[in-house]
Amino acid sequence: MLSDQFTQIFREEHRKIRDTLLDLIQAFKEKDRARIENLLNQAAVLTGPHFRYEEEALYPALTEIFGEEYIEKLLGDHDQAIGIAKRLVELARKEQLTEEDVAEAVSLIRKVLPHVSDCDGLSIMTEKLSEDKIKSILDTRESSLKAGLDLIKWAESIRNRPSRLPQQ
């Protein structure tokens, strides 16, 4: 069944993103600049295609179940995650990371983590979609992976929404 295949893929992607974010928290705490850079790149590569197919195929397909308001919340979560990613890159480029920088980075990453776990739960709703819709989502996923745009490149060149940082 395609919904089972989708659930397996979706869950594995969220696990990789979760683990990368948790590792990034540790790297910031250790002020390990090489590891921070590597993990930020890894997160961007993982989330670019993932966010893209969610926004281009999954979220529109789930609108009939959740309604526009919840889908807009999910898109807003992405707006914020992209803003956070950009800020983390800024912090990582500083000559020296201060304790305040580390605290800010850790706080920002922790603001993204709930979306990872909440979004993973969407797969149970895909079971209610037609096989054709699930196939379309998986096809869009493949196209997104082939395009190979990381999160920032996709957000700045194709995505048509502004990013933002969370309210303090």
VENCOR-V822487 format. One record per helix or strand of 2 or more residues. SS is the DSSP state (H for helix, E for strand). FROM is the first residue (numbers start at 1). TO is the last residue. If there is no record, write none. Layout:
# VENCOR-V822487
SS:FROM:TO / SS:FROM:TO
This chain:
# VENCOR-V822487
H:2:30 / H:33:66 / H:68:92 / H:99:120 / H:123:126 / H:131:147 / H:151:157
